[in-house]
Amino acid sequence: MKIEVDPERCAGSGMCALTDSAVFDQDEVDGTVVLLQPSPPVEHEKSAREAAHLCPAGAIRVVE
């Protein structure tokens, strides 16, 4: 599994970082998504998928 993010599309809602702070963070300046682990470990796959689903801007994509 691989995660891709589009900071240009990000609305800065923070749902990703709240859902899995080991995989996602937010930029301190503008609050946009920061991807910490493009290929998260197995134990984070479910929460990474949930974060992508919860993203209101569709800025997170899961690639199988």
Secondary structure in CASP SS format (residue, H / E / C, confidence):
PFRMAT SS
TARGET T0000
AUTHOR 0000-0000-0000
METHOD secondary structure of the structure
MODEL  1
M C 1.00
K E 1.00
I E 1.00
E E 1.00
V E 1.00
D C 1.00
P C 1.00
E C 1.00
R C 1.00
C C 1.00
A C 1.00
G C 1.00
S C 1.00
G C 1.00
M H 1.00
C H 1.00
A H 1.00
L H 1.00
T H 1.00
D C 1.00
S C 1.00
A C 1.00
V C 1.00
F E 1.00
D E 1.00
Q E 1.00
D C 1.00
E C 1.00
V C 1.00
D C 1.00
G C 1.00
T C 1.00
V E 1.00
V E 1.00
L E 1.00
L C 1.00
Q C 1.00
P C 1.00
S C 1.00
P C 1.00
P C 1.00
V H 1.00
E H 1.00
H H 1.00
E H 1.00
K H 1.00
S H 1.00
A H 1.00
R H 1.00
E H 1.00
A H 1.00
A H 1.00
H H 1.00
L H 1.00
C C 1.00
P C 1.00
A C 1.00
G C 1.00
A C 1.00
I E 1.00
R E 1.00
V E 1.00
V E 1.00
E C 1.00
END
